[in-house]
Amino acid sequence: MSKRTRTWTLAAAAVIFLAATGPIRATEADGQHDFDFNFGTWKTHVSRLMHPLTGSTTWTAYDGMSIVRKVWDGRASLFELEVQGPAGHIEGVGLRLYNPQSHQWNLNWTNSSIGMLDGAMIGEFKDGRGEFYGPDTLNGRSILVRNGFSNITPDSSRFEQAFSADGGKTWETNWIMTFTRQR
């Protein structure tokens, strides 16, 4: 068999193999549409621990709306929150950005009383749950922050934020949001 015939035979075998097995898929999940569930308008209930990492068990509640807009065909989104409760009024905005190299998201947040983005929370979705981590400070002390998205359905979801003052050994939940889709 000549070299040219061998090359054509190998090429034909590869075409037959691919036709039989289908396209080759990347082993790593893409993730760029992980936040698609969140686009739209949501009735939002917030529960907030008044004094995190102090031993306090005093919570307050807020109710209002959230709007999540798609940016870059879903590889980014803008989250707007406006809620009202006994402890006052909260207006916040989150910017979520997808990194196609790491297949992870970075979540950035601010509220109208601060006007500057916090440091990014980095993470991803696995098994229907999104987890994101980052450093922060609380009352001048370094802490870790964990954000989680869970109980995701087409018409509802849950978000929790927790702080750790011991490097992630223990966590205290201090912010819970539940979302119900508005049609």
C-alpha positions as CSV (number, residue, x, y, z in Angstrom):
1,M,0.0,0.0,0.0
2,S,1.4,3.4,-1.0
3,K,1.8,6.3,1.5
4,R,-0.9,8.2,-0.3
5,T,-3.4,5.3,-0.2
6,R,-2.6,4.8,3.5
7,T,-3.3,8.5,4.2
8,W,-6.7,8.3,2.3
9,T,-7.6,5.1,4.2
10,L,-6.9,6.7,7.6
11,A,-8.9,9.8,6.6
12,A,-11.8,7.7,5.5
13,A,-11.7,5.7,8.7
14,A,-11.7,8.9,10.7
15,V,-14.8,10.2,8.8
16,I,-16.6,6.9,9.4
17,F,-15.7,6.9,13.1
18,L,-16.9,10.5,13.6
19,A,-20.1,9.8,11.7
20,A,-20.8,6.7,13.8
21,T,-19.9,8.3,17.2
22,G,-21.0,11.9,16.7
23,P,-19.0,15.0,17.4
24,I,-16.3,15.1,20.0
25,R,-17.4,17.0,23.1
26,A,-15.3,18.9,25.5
27,T,-15.0,17.2,28.9
28,E,-15.4,20.4,30.8
29,A,-18.8,22.0,31.2
30,D,-19.1,25.3,29.3
31,G,-21.2,27.1,31.9
32,Q,-21.8,30.3,30.0
33,H,-25.5,30.0,30.2
34,D,-25.7,29.0,33.9
35,F,-27.5,32.2,34.8
36,D,-30.1,32.0,32.1
37,F,-32.7,30.8,34.7
38,N,-32.4,34.2,36.3
39,F,-33.3,36.5,33.4
40,G,-36.6,38.4,34.0
41,T,-38.6,40.1,36.7
42,W,-38.9,38.6,40.2
43,K,-40.9,39.3,43.3
44,T,-38.0,39.2,45.9
45,H,-38.1,38.6,49.6
46,V,-34.9,39.3,51.6
47,S,-34.1,38.1,55.1
48,R,-31.0,39.8,56.6
49,L,-29.1,39.1,59.8
50,M,-28.8,42.5,61.4
51,H,-25.3,42.1,63.0
52,P,-23.3,39.3,61.3
53,L,-20.5,37.6,63.1
54,T,-21.4,39.0,66.5
55,G,-23.5,36.2,67.9
56,S,-26.7,38.1,67.1
57,T,-29.8,36.2,66.0
58,T,-31.9,39.3,65.1
59,W,-33.2,39.2,61.5
60,T,-35.1,41.7,59.5
61,A,-37.1,41.3,56.3
62,Y,-37.5,43.2,53.1
63,D,-39.8,42.8,50.1
64,G,-39.6,44.2,46.6
65,M,-38.5,43.4,43.0
66,S,-35.5,42.3,41.1
67,I,-34.8,42.6,37.4
68,V,-32.1,40.5,35.7
69,R,-31.1,41.6,32.2
70,K,-29.1,39.5,29.7
71,V,-25.8,41.0,28.4
72,W,-23.5,39.5,25.8
73,D,-26.0,36.8,24.9
74,G,-26.1,35.6,28.5
75,R,-22.3,35.5,29.1
76,A,-22.9,38.5,31.4
77,S,-26.0,39.8,33.3
78,L,-27.0,42.9,35.2
79,F,-29.0,42.2,38.4
80,E,-31.0,45.1,39.9
81,L,-32.6,44.8,43.4
82,E,-35.0,47.2,45.1
83,V,-36.6,46.2,48.4
84,Q,-38.2,47.9,51.4
85,G,-38.6,46.7,55.0
86,P,-38.7,47.8,58.6
87,A,-34.9,48.5,58.6
88,G,-35.2,50.7,55.5
89,H,-34.8,50.7,51.7
90,I,-32.1,48.8,49.8
91,E,-31.2,49.5,46.2
92,G,-28.4,47.3,44.8
93,V,-26.9,46.2,41.5
94,G,-24.9,43.1,40.6
95,L,-22.7,42.6,37.5
96,R,-22.1,38.9,36.6
97,L,-19.4,38.1,34.1
98,Y,-18.4,34.7,32.6
99,N,-14.8,33.8,32.0
100,P,-14.6,31.5,29.0
101,Q,-11.1,30.3,29.8
102,S,-11.8,29.2,33.4
103,H,-15.4,28.3,32.8
104,Q,-16.2,30.3,35.9
105,W,-18.3,33.4,36.8
106,N,-17.3,36.4,38.8
107,L,-20.0,38.2,40.7
108,N,-19.7,41.9,41.6
109,W,-22.1,43.8,43.8
110,T,-22.7,47.3,45.2
111,N,-25.6,49.2,46.7
112,S,-26.7,52.8,46.3
113,S,-25.2,53.8,49.7
114,I,-21.7,52.7,48.6
115,G,-21.5,53.3,44.9
116,M,-18.4,51.1,44.3
117,L,-18.2,47.5,43.3
118,D,-17.2,45.0,45.9
119,G,-14.4,42.5,45.1
120,A,-15.5,39.7,42.8
121,M,-16.9,36.5,44.0
122,I,-15.5,33.6,41.8
123,G,-17.2,30.3,41.3
124,E,-19.4,28.1,39.1
125,F,-22.5,25.9,39.0
126,K,-22.3,22.1,39.6
127,D,-25.2,19.7,40.1
128,G,-27.8,22.5,39.9
129,R,-26.2,24.7,42.6
130,G,-24.0,27.8,42.1
131,E,-21.2,28.5,44.7
132,F,-19.0,31.6,44.7
133,Y,-16.3,32.7,47.1
134,G,-14.2,35.7,47.8
135,P,-12.5,37.8,50.4
136,D,-14.0,40.9,52.1
137,T,-13.8,42.9,55.2
138,L,-16.4,43.4,57.9
139,N,-15.8,46.1,60.6
140,G,-12.2,46.3,59.6
141,R,-11.5,42.5,59.9
142,S,-10.8,40.2,57.0
143,I,-13.5,37.6,56.3
144,L,-14.4,35.1,53.6
145,V,-17.8,35.3,51.8
146,R,-19.7,32.5,50.2
147,N,-22.7,33.1,47.8
148,G,-25.0,30.3,46.8
149,F,-27.8,29.8,44.3
150,S,-30.1,26.8,44.9
151,N,-33.6,25.4,44.5
152,I,-33.6,26.7,40.9
153,T,-36.9,26.1,39.0
154,P,-38.3,28.0,36.0
155,D,-40.4,30.2,38.4
156,S,-38.3,30.4,41.6
157,S,-34.9,30.2,43.2
158,R,-33.0,30.9,46.4
159,F,-29.8,32.9,47.1
160,E,-27.8,32.7,50.4
161,Q,-24.8,34.6,51.5
162,A,-22.6,33.5,54.4
163,F,-19.6,34.9,56.2
164,S,-16.6,33.1,57.7
165,A,-14.2,34.7,60.1
166,D,-12.1,31.5,60.6
167,G,-10.8,30.9,57.0
168,G,-13.9,28.9,55.9
169,K,-14.0,26.4,58.8
170,T,-17.4,27.7,59.9
171,W,-20.0,29.8,58.1
172,E,-22.8,32.1,59.3
173,T,-25.6,32.7,56.9
174,N,-26.6,36.4,57.0
175,W,-28.6,37.2,53.8
176,I,-31.3,35.0,52.2
177,M,-33.2,36.0,49.1
178,T,-36.1,34.1,47.6
179,F,-37.3,34.8,44.1
180,T,-40.7,34.2,42.5
181,R,-41.0,35.0,38.8
182,Q,-43.4,37.8,37.8
183,R,-45.2,37.3,34.4
